[in-house]
Amino acid sequence: WLKWASAMKLDDLTVHLPKKPAHEFFGDHREVQTSEWALITLNTYVSLAIWCIEHGLTLSIENLYNRTPTLTTQLSSRPWHLIRFIDRIRAKLMDKGFDIGVARSVGAVLDIGHAFRDCIVSKEHGLVDWVRTLGPMIRLMHVHQASPGPDGEVTNHRPIDNILGPHINFLGMLALIADELPQRPPLLVEVRSIDEAVRSCKTLLSV
């Protein structure tokens, strides 16, 4: 898939962090653990960042979410997880001789639905806090509605048919982006079909 990304001349490579509890990577003082797994994980992402730089892509790390109330806080489910992880990658890139401008090609993708539906972290970090905390690290945003599907369960990746909701208020979100992010990131509509994507884009463009 890296060869495919290069051949397609993509601008950005979006990746997730491992689906592991955050404490397996970060210690008590938000430092990277010295375990073999933590160090290998960090170095793997550094290598991936170097590959992206060499092929003219940026690297963006996406936030994930805790799906059940009893799940241990997952890596990348809190804003500071992304900030610390990206900072460590950037620092290692500069240690290898890359200048700060190149190191900043590693950033974050903020998935609105993941942040909104997190049953653990959303009680402390609302969408406003996510945007303000990640700030200039945000390179892209995944946008979609979280609403009931055919089975009645609220799910992500639903079309945006109403700018005000019913769950995520995109009128307020667009205003927040304009106020807080001087370099407004592209919004990538992440839904289930072309028809849903067209409807969502029309709704967002109606403001």
Accessible surface in RSA format (square Angstrom, percent):
REM  Atomic radii and reference values for relative SASA: ProtOr
REM  Chains: A
REM  Algorithm: Lee & Richards
REM  Probe-radius: 1.40
REM  Slices: 20
REM RES _ NUM      All-atoms   Total-Side   Main-Chain    Non-polar    All polar
REM                ABS   REL    ABS   REL    ABS   REL    ABS   REL    ABS   REL
RES TRP A   1   183.18  73.5 143.08  69.3  40.10  94.2 117.15  62.5  66.03 107.1
RES LEU A   2    50.59  28.2  49.40  35.3   1.19   3.0  49.40  34.7   1.19   3.2
RES LYS A   3   181.94  88.8 175.25 107.5   6.69  15.9 120.91 108.8  61.03  65.0
RES TRP A   4   148.87  59.7 141.95  68.7   6.93  16.3 125.62  67.0  23.26  37.7
RES ALA A   5     1.36   1.3   1.36   2.1   0.00   0.0   1.36   1.9   0.00   0.0
RES SER A   6    36.31  30.7  28.23  37.7   8.08  18.6   6.94  14.8  29.37  41.1
RES ALA A   7    80.08  73.6  48.03  74.1  32.04  72.9  60.19  84.8  19.89  52.7
RES MET A   8   106.88  55.4  86.81  57.4  20.08  47.8  61.75  52.5  45.13  59.8
RES LYS A   9   173.92  84.8 150.96  92.6  22.97  54.7 107.06  96.4  66.87  71.2
RES LEU A  10    60.88  33.9  53.99  38.6   6.89  17.3  56.49  39.7   4.38  11.8
RES ASP A  11   121.11  84.8 111.52 111.0   9.60  22.7  34.57  81.4  86.54  86.3
RES ASP A  12    26.24  18.4  11.94  11.9  14.30  33.8  11.70  27.5  14.53  14.5
RES LEU A  13    15.16   8.4  14.58  10.4   0.58   1.5  15.16  10.6   0.00   0.0
RES THR A  14    49.31  35.1  23.87  24.2  25.45  60.6  19.10  25.6  30.22  45.7
RES VAL A  15    18.92  12.5  13.38  12.1   5.54  13.4  18.92  16.4   0.00   0.0
RES HIS A  16    83.02  45.4  70.73  49.2  12.29  31.4  50.67  52.2  32.35  37.6
RES LEU A  17     3.74   2.1   0.00   0.0   3.74   9.4   0.48   0.3   3.25   8.8
RES PRO A  18    37.73  27.5  26.07  23.8  11.66  42.4  37.44  30.9   0.29   1.8
RES LYS A  19   150.06  73.2 119.69  73.4  30.36  72.3  73.61  66.3  76.45  81.4
RES LYS A  20    81.47  39.7  79.51  48.8   1.96   4.7  30.96  27.9  50.51  53.8
RES PRO A  21    37.95  27.7  36.39  33.2   1.56   5.7  37.25  30.8   0.69   4.3
RES ALA A  22     9.42   8.7   9.36  14.4   0.06   0.1   9.42  13.3   0.00   0.0
RES HIS A  23   109.98  60.1 102.48  71.2   7.50  19.2  78.92  81.3  31.06  36.1
RES GLU A  24    65.62  37.7  56.04  42.4   9.58  22.8  24.12  46.7  41.49  33.9
RES PHE A  25     0.00   0.0   0.00   0.0   0.00   0.0   0.00   0.0   0.00   0.0
RES PHE A  26     6.40   3.2   2.45   1.5   3.95  10.3   2.45   1.5   3.95  11.3
RES GLY A  27    22.36  27.6   0.00   N/A  22.36  27.6  14.56  40.0   7.80  17.5
RES ASP A  28   146.14 102.4 106.70 106.2  39.44  93.3  29.91  70.4 116.23 115.9
RES HIS A  29   156.75  85.7 138.14  96.0  18.61  47.6  96.39  99.3  60.37  70.2
RES ARG A  30   117.32  49.3 117.17  59.7   0.15   0.3  28.73  39.3  88.59  53.7
RES GLU A  31    97.88  56.2  97.39  73.7   0.49   1.2  44.82  86.7  53.06  43.3
RES VAL A  32    25.30  16.6  11.16  10.1  14.13  34.1  11.16   9.7  14.13  38.3
RES GLN A  33    62.29  34.8  59.17  43.2   3.12   7.4   8.44  18.0  53.85  40.8
RES THR A  34   122.46  87.1 104.88 106.3  17.58  41.9  70.83  95.1  51.63  78.1
RES SER A  35    53.40  45.1  39.97  53.3  13.43  30.9  49.38 105.1   4.02   5.6
RES GLU A  36   134.06  77.0 121.09  91.6  12.97  30.9  48.18  93.2  85.88  70.1
RES TRP A  37    81.03  32.5  75.32  36.5   5.71  13.4  61.95  33.0  19.08  31.0
RES ALA A  38     0.00   0.0   0.00   0.0   0.00   0.0   0.00   0.0   0.00   0.0
RES LEU A  39    79.19  44.1  78.77  56.4   0.42   1.1  78.94  55.4   0.25   0.7
RES ILE A  40    97.03  55.2  94.97  70.8   2.06   5.0  96.59  69.6   0.43   1.2
RES THR A  41     9.75   6.9   5.74   5.8   4.01   9.6   5.44   7.3   4.31   6.5
RES LEU A  42     3.58   2.0   3.58   2.6   0.00   0.0   3.58   2.5   0.00   0.0
RES ASN A  43    71.58  49.4  70.20  67.8   1.38   3.3  24.41  58.7  47.17  45.6
RES THR A  44    78.02  55.5  71.23  72.2   6.79  16.2  60.85  81.7  17.17  25.9
RES TYR A  45    25.25  11.8  25.09  14.3   0.16   0.4  12.75   9.6  12.50  15.4
RES VAL A  46     3.26   2.1   3.26   2.9   0.00   0.0   3.26   2.8   0.00   0.0
RES SER A  47    69.65  58.9  62.38  83.3   7.27  16.8  33.02  70.3  36.63  51.3
RES LEU A  48    26.58  14.8  22.48  16.1   4.10  10.3  26.10  18.3   0.48   1.3
RES ALA A  49     0.38   0.3   0.00   0.0   0.38   0.9   0.08   0.1   0.30   0.8
RES ILE A  50    36.29  20.6  36.29  27.0   0.00   0.0  36.29  26.1   0.00   0.0
RES TRP A  51    47.62  19.1  46.12  22.3   1.50   3.5  33.55  17.9  14.07  22.8
RES CYS A  52     1.01   0.8   1.01   1.1   0.00   0.0   1.01   2.6   0.00   0.0
RES ILE A  53    39.21  22.3  21.80  16.2  17.42  42.0  25.08  18.1  14.13  38.4
RES GLU A  54   124.26  71.3  85.45  64.6  38.81  92.4  37.52  72.6  86.74  70.8
RES HIS A  55    79.71  43.6  54.06  37.6  25.65  65.6  35.55  36.6  44.16  51.4
RES GLY A  56    65.03  80.2   0.00   N/A  65.03  80.2  37.39 102.6  27.63  61.9
RES LEU A  57     5.77   3.2   0.86   0.6   4.91  12.3   1.63   1.1   4.14  11.1
RES THR A  58    37.39  26.6  37.23  37.7   0.16   0.4  35.22  47.3   2.16   3.3
RES LEU A  59     1.19   0.7   0.77   0.6   0.42   1.1   0.77   0.5   0.42   1.1
RES SER A  60     0.00   0.0   0.00   0.0   0.00   0.0   0.00   0.0   0.00   0.0
RES ILE A  61     0.00   0.0   0.00   0.0   0.00   0.0   0.00   0.0   0.00   0.0
RES GLU A  62     6.12   3.5   6.12   4.6   0.00   0.0   0.00   0.0   6.12   5.0
RES ASN A  63     0.01   0.0   0.01   0.0   0.00   0.0   0.00   0.0   0.01   0.0
RES LEU A  64    12.66   7.0  11.49   8.2   1.17   2.9  11.49   8.1   1.17   3.1
RES TYR A  65    18.05   8.4  13.76   7.8   4.29  11.2   7.38   5.5  10.67  13.2
RES ASN A  66     0.16   0.1   0.00   0.0   0.16   0.4   0.00   0.0   0.16   0.2
RES ARG A  67   163.29  68.6 138.87  70.8  24.42  58.1  51.06  69.8 112.23  68.0
RES THR A  68    67.90  48.3  67.75  68.7   0.15   0.4  60.09  80.7   7.81  11.8
RES PRO A  69   108.04  78.7  87.52  79.8  20.52  74.6  88.25  72.9  19.79 123.0
RES THR A  70   130.91  93.1  99.06 100.4  31.85  75.9  83.21 111.8  47.70  72.1
RES LEU A  71    71.55  39.8  64.48  46.1   7.06  17.8  68.63  48.2   2.92   7.9
RES THR A  72    72.48  51.6  60.51  61.3  11.98  28.5  32.92  44.2  39.57  59.8
RES THR A  73    32.53  23.1  29.79  30.2   2.74   6.5  13.93  18.7  18.60  28.1
RES GLN A  74    22.03  12.3  21.72  15.9   0.31   0.7   2.93   6.2  19.10  14.5
RES LEU A  75     0.06   0.0   0.06   0.0   0.00   0.0   0.06   0.0   0.00   0.0
RES SER A  76     0.00   0.0   0.00   0.0   0.00   0.0   0.00   0.0   0.00   0.0
RES SER A  77     0.39   0.3   0.00   0.0   0.39   0.9   0.00   0.0   0.39   0.5
RES ARG A  78    37.24  15.6  37.24  19.0   0.00   0.0   6.82   9.3  30.42  18.4
RES PRO A  79     1.28   0.9   1.28   1.2   0.00   0.0   1.28   1.1   0.00   0.0
RES TRP A  80    48.26  19.4  47.55  23.0   0.71   1.7  41.85  22.3   6.41  10.4
RES HIS A  81     1.86   1.0   1.86   1.3   0.00   0.0   0.00   0.0   1.86   2.2
RES LEU A  82     0.00   0.0   0.00   0.0   0.00   0.0   0.00   0.0   0.00   0.0
RES ILE A  83    39.36  22.4  39.36  29.3   0.00   0.0  39.36  28.3   0.00   0.0
RES ARG A  84    60.44  25.4  60.44  30.8   0.00   0.0  19.10  26.1  41.34  25.1
RES PHE A  85     0.00   0.0   0.00   0.0   0.00   0.0   0.00   0.0   0.00   0.0
RES ILE A  86     0.00   0.0   0.00   0.0   0.00   0.0   0.00   0.0   0.00   0.0
RES ASP A  87    53.59  37.5  49.09  48.9   4.50  10.6  14.79  34.8  38.80  38.7
RES ARG A  88    74.36  31.2  74.36  37.9   0.00   0.0   5.88   8.0  68.48  41.5
RES ILE A  89     0.00   0.0   0.00   0.0   0.00   0.0   0.00   0.0   0.00   0.0
RES ARG A  90    32.28  13.6  32.28  16.5   0.00   0.0   7.03   9.6  25.24  15.3
RES ALA A  91    27.49  25.3  25.62  39.5   1.87   4.2  26.79  37.7   0.70   1.9
RES LYS A  92    56.30  27.5  55.89  34.3   0.41   1.0  10.32   9.3  45.98  49.0
RES LEU A  93     0.00   0.0   0.00   0.0   0.00   0.0   0.00   0.0   0.00   0.0
RES MET A  94    78.63  40.7  63.12  41.8  15.51  36.9  46.34  39.4  32.29  42.8
RES ASP A  95   121.61  85.2  83.43  83.0  38.19  90.3  30.23  71.1  91.38  91.1
RES LYS A  96   126.49  61.7  90.19  55.3  36.30  86.4  46.67  42.0  79.82  85.0
RES GLY A  97    68.68  84.7   0.00   N/A  68.68  84.7  36.83 101.1  31.85  71.3
RES PHE A  98    53.04  26.5  44.90  27.8   8.14  21.2  48.75  29.6   4.29  12.3
RES ASP A  99    91.80  64.3  79.14  78.8  12.66  29.9  45.47 107.0  46.32  46.2
RES ILE A 100    76.28  43.4  73.57  54.8   2.70   6.5  73.57  53.0   2.70   7.3
RES GLY A 101    49.41  60.9   0.00   N/A  49.41  60.9  34.16  93.7  15.25  34.2
RES VAL A 102    50.36  33.1  46.15  41.8   4.20  10.1  50.08  43.5   0.28   0.8
RES ALA A 103     0.00   0.0   0.00   0.0   0.00   0.0   0.00   0.0   0.00   0.0
RES ARG A 104   135.58  56.9 131.34  67.0   4.24  10.1  33.90  46.3 101.68  61.6
RES SER A 105    21.72  18.4  17.12  22.8   4.61  10.6  20.47  43.6   1.25   1.8
RES VAL A 106     0.79   0.5   0.79   0.7   0.00   0.0   0.79   0.7   0.00   0.0
RES GLY A 107     0.03   0.0   0.00   N/A   0.03   0.0   0.03   0.1   0.00   0.0
RES ALA A 108     0.00   0.0   0.00   0.0   0.00   0.0   0.00   0.0   0.00   0.0
RES VAL A 109     0.00   0.0   0.00   0.0   0.00   0.0   0.00   0.0   0.00   0.0
RES LEU A 110     0.01   0.0   0.01   0.0   0.00   0.0   0.01   0.0   0.00   0.0
RES ASP A 111     0.16   0.1   0.16   0.2   0.00   0.0   0.00   0.0   0.16   0.2
RES ILE A 112     0.00   0.0   0.00   0.0   0.00   0.0   0.00   0.0   0.00   0.0
RES GLY A 113     0.00   0.0   0.00   N/A   0.00   0.0   0.00   0.0   0.00   0.0
RES HIS A 114    14.98   8.2  14.92  10.4   0.06   0.2   7.23   7.5   7.75   9.0
RES ALA A 115     2.50   2.3   0.01   0.0   2.49   5.7   1.18   1.7   1.32   3.5
RES PHE A 116    71.12  35.6  57.55  35.6  13.57  35.3  60.54  36.7  10.58  30.3
RES ARG A 117    70.21  29.5  52.01  26.5  18.20  43.3   9.36  12.8  60.85  36.9
RES ASP A 118     2.06   1.4   1.81   1.8   0.25   0.6   1.42   3.3   0.65   0.6
RES CYS A 119    32.34  24.5  23.60  26.3   8.74  20.5  29.93  75.8   2.41   2.6
RES ILE A 120    33.65  19.2  28.96  21.6   4.69  11.3  31.20  22.5   2.46   6.7
RES VAL A 121     0.48   0.3   0.48   0.4   0.00   0.0   0.48   0.4   0.00   0.0
RES SER A 122    39.52  33.4  22.73  30.3  16.79  38.7   9.91  21.1  29.61  41.5
RES LYS A 123   163.51  79.8 122.84  75.4  40.67  96.8 110.34  99.3  53.17  56.6
RES GLU A 124   116.42  66.8  82.30  62.3  34.12  81.2  39.32  76.0  77.11  63.0
RES HIS A 125    37.70  20.6  37.09  25.8   0.60   1.5  30.80  31.7   6.90   8.0
RES GLY A 126    39.74  49.0   0.00   N/A  39.74  49.0  32.19  88.3   7.55  16.9
RES LEU A 127    30.16  16.8  23.91  17.1   6.24  15.7  23.96  16.8   6.20  16.7
RES VAL A 128    70.89  46.6  70.35  63.7   0.53   1.3  70.35  61.1   0.53   1.4
RES ASP A 129    50.71  35.5  47.76  47.5   2.95   7.0  18.48  43.5  32.23  32.1
RES TRP A 130     2.01   0.8   2.01   1.0   0.00   0.0   1.51   0.8   0.50   0.8
RES VAL A 131     0.04   0.0   0.00   0.0   0.04   0.1   0.00   0.0   0.04   0.1
RES ARG A 132   142.89  60.0 118.73  60.5  24.16  57.5  36.28  49.6 106.61  64.6
RES THR A 133    58.32  41.5  35.31  35.8  23.01  54.8  34.28  46.0  24.04  36.3
RES LEU A 134     2.88   1.6   0.00   0.0   2.88   7.2   0.00   0.0   2.88   7.8
RES GLY A 135     6.99   8.6   0.00   N/A   6.99   8.6   6.36  17.4   0.64   1.4
RES PRO A 136   136.76  99.7 103.68  94.5  33.07 120.2 114.18  94.3  22.57 140.3
RES MET A 137    19.76  10.2  17.97  11.9   1.78   4.2  18.58  15.8   1.17   1.6
RES ILE A 138    11.70   6.7   0.10   0.1  11.60  28.0   0.13   0.1  11.56  31.4
RES ARG A 139    57.86  24.3  48.48  24.7   9.38  22.3  24.46  33.4  33.40  20.2
RES LEU A 140    18.57  10.3  18.57  13.3   0.00   0.0  18.57  13.0   0.00   0.0
RES MET A 141     0.00   0.0   0.00   0.0   0.00   0.0   0.00   0.0   0.00   0.0
RES HIS A 142    19.25  10.5  19.25  13.4   0.00   0.0  10.87  11.2   8.38   9.8
RES VAL A 143     0.45   0.3   0.45   0.4   0.00   0.0   0.45   0.4   0.00   0.0
RES HIS A 144     0.00   0.0   0.00   0.0   0.00   0.0   0.00   0.0   0.00   0.0
RES GLN A 145     2.26   1.3   2.26   1.7   0.00   0.0   2.26   4.8   0.00   0.0
RES ALA A 146     0.00   0.0   0.00   0.0   0.00   0.0   0.00   0.0   0.00   0.0
RES SER A 147    17.36  14.7  17.36  23.2   0.00   0.0   8.14  17.3   9.22  12.9
RES PRO A 148    72.20  52.6  55.62  50.7  16.58  60.3  55.62  45.9  16.58 103.0
RES GLY A 149    12.38  15.3   0.00   N/A  12.38  15.3   4.06  11.1   8.32  18.6
RES PRO A 150   143.09 104.3  96.20  87.7  46.89 170.4 110.35  91.1  32.75 203.5
RES ASP A 151   114.42  80.1  73.08  72.7  41.34  97.7  52.18 122.8  62.23  62.1
RES GLY A 152    51.10  63.0   0.00   N/A  51.10  63.0  31.20  85.6  19.90  44.6
RES GLU A 153   106.89  61.4  98.25  74.3   8.65  20.6  38.24  74.0  68.66  56.1
RES VAL A 154    48.64  32.0  45.47  41.2   3.17   7.6  45.47  39.5   3.17   8.6
RES THR A 155    34.61  24.6  34.61  35.1   0.00   0.0  33.25  44.7   1.36   2.1
RES ASN A 156     7.95   5.5   5.47   5.3   2.47   5.9   4.52  10.9   3.42   3.3
RES HIS A 157    51.86  28.3  51.86  36.0   0.00   0.0  35.69  36.8  16.18  18.8
RES ARG A 158    43.28  18.2  43.28  22.1   0.00   0.0   0.03   0.0  43.25  26.2
RES PRO A 159    14.35  10.5   9.49   8.6   4.87  17.7   9.49   7.8   4.87  30.3
RES ILE A 160     0.00   0.0   0.00   0.0   0.00   0.0   0.00   0.0   0.00   0.0
RES ASP A 161    84.24  59.0  55.74  55.5  28.50  67.4  33.86  79.7  50.38  50.2
RES ASN A 162    80.47  55.5  75.91  73.4   4.56  11.0  18.51  44.5  61.97  59.9
RES ILE A 163    31.43  17.9  28.86  21.5   2.56   6.2  28.86  20.8   2.56   7.0
RES LEU A 164   103.44  57.6  89.39  64.0  14.05  35.3  89.53  62.9  13.91  37.4
RES GLY A 165     3.79   4.7   0.00   N/A   3.79   4.7   2.66   7.3   1.13   2.5
RES PRO A 166   105.26  76.7  65.55  59.8  39.72 144.4  76.54  63.2  28.72 178.5
RES HIS A 167    77.94  42.6  57.27  39.8  20.67  52.9  37.78  38.9  40.16  46.7
RES ILE A 168     1.59   0.9   0.23   0.2   1.36   3.3   1.59   1.1   0.00   0.0
RES ASN A 169    72.71  50.1  63.99  61.8   8.72  21.0  24.68  59.4  48.04  46.4
RES PHE A 170     0.49   0.2   0.49   0.3   0.00   0.0   0.49   0.3   0.00   0.0
RES LEU A 171    76.18  42.4  75.42  54.0   0.76   1.9  75.42  53.0   0.76   2.0
RES GLY A 172    36.45  44.9   0.00   N/A  36.45  44.9  31.78  87.2   4.67  10.5
RES MET A 173     7.95   4.1   5.49   3.6   2.46   5.9   6.19   5.3   1.76   2.3
RES LEU A 174    39.22  21.8  33.78  24.2   5.44  13.7  34.06  23.9   5.16  13.9
RES ALA A 175    54.43  50.0  45.40  70.1   9.03  20.5  53.65  75.6   0.78   2.1
RES LEU A 176    17.60   9.8  13.98  10.0   3.61   9.1  17.27  12.1   0.32   0.9
RES ILE A 177     8.13   4.6   8.13   6.1   0.00   0.0   8.13   5.9   0.00   0.0
RES ALA A 178    42.50  39.1  25.64  39.6  16.85  38.3  25.66  36.1  16.84  44.6
RES ASP A 179   120.66  84.5  84.00  83.6  36.66  86.7  22.77  53.6  97.89  97.6
RES GLU A 180    61.27  35.2  42.86  32.4  18.41  43.8   3.00   5.8  58.28  47.6
RES LEU A 181     5.53   3.1   5.22   3.7   0.31   0.8   5.35   3.8   0.19   0.5
RES PRO A 182   129.14  94.1  91.16  83.1  37.98 138.1 103.42  85.4  25.72 159.9
RES GLN A 183   162.19  90.7 147.68 107.9  14.50  34.5  54.13 115.2 108.05  82.0
RES ARG A 184   162.03  68.0 133.27  67.9  28.77  68.5  40.43  55.3 121.61  73.7
RES PRO A 185    11.64   8.5   0.55   0.5  11.09  40.3   4.72   3.9   6.92  43.0
RES PRO A 186    76.21  55.5  64.04  58.4  12.17  44.2  76.04  62.8   0.16   1.0
RES LEU A 187    53.31  29.7  28.99  20.7  24.32  61.1  28.99  20.4  24.32  65.4
RES LEU A 188    76.65  42.7  73.18  52.4   3.48   8.7  76.65  53.8   0.00   0.0
RES VAL A 189    36.49  24.0   9.64   8.7  26.85  64.7   9.64   8.4  26.85  72.8
RES GLU A 190    59.40  34.1  54.96  41.6   4.44  10.6  28.58  55.3  30.82  25.2
RES VAL A 191    30.38  20.0   2.04   1.8  28.35  68.3   2.04   1.8  28.35  76.9
RES ARG A 192   135.41  56.9  98.81  50.4  36.60  87.1  46.26  63.2  89.16  54.0
RES SER A 193    54.05  45.7  38.25  51.0  15.80  36.4  47.50 101.1   6.55   9.2
RES ILE A 194   142.11  80.9 138.61 103.3   3.50   8.4 138.62  99.8   3.49   9.5
RES ASP A 195    84.88  59.5  78.37  78.0   6.51  15.4  34.87  82.1  50.02  49.9
RES GLU A 196    23.97  13.8  23.97  18.1   0.00   0.0   2.65   5.1  21.33  17.4
RES ALA A 197    26.70  24.6  26.57  41.0   0.13   0.3  26.70  37.6   0.00   0.0
RES VAL A 198    68.45  45.0  65.32  59.1   3.13   7.5  68.38  59.4   0.07   0.2
RES ARG A 199    88.50  37.2  85.40  43.5   3.09   7.4  40.81  55.8  47.69  28.9
RES SER A 200     0.00   0.0   0.00   0.0   0.00   0.0   0.00   0.0   0.00   0.0
RES CYS A 201    51.93  39.3  50.63  56.5   1.30   3.1  15.84  40.1  36.09  38.9
RES LYS A 202   142.75  69.6 134.77  82.7   7.98  19.0  84.45  76.0  58.30  62.1
RES THR A 203    20.20  14.4  14.55  14.8   5.65  13.5  10.68  14.3   9.52  14.4
RES LEU A 204    20.50  11.4  13.15   9.4   7.34  18.5  13.21   9.3   7.28  19.6
RES LEU A 205   148.50  82.7 122.37  87.5  26.12  65.7 125.57  88.2  22.93  61.7
RES SER A 206    85.22  72.0  44.24  59.0  40.98  94.4  44.47  94.7  40.75  57.1
RES VAL A 207   101.42  66.7  40.51  36.7  60.92 146.8  68.16  59.2  33.26  90.2
END  Absolute sums over single chains surface
CHAIN  1 A    10771.3       8647.6       2123.7       6228.9       4542.4
END  Absolute sums over all chains
TOTAL         10771.3       8647.6       2123.7       6228.9       4542.4
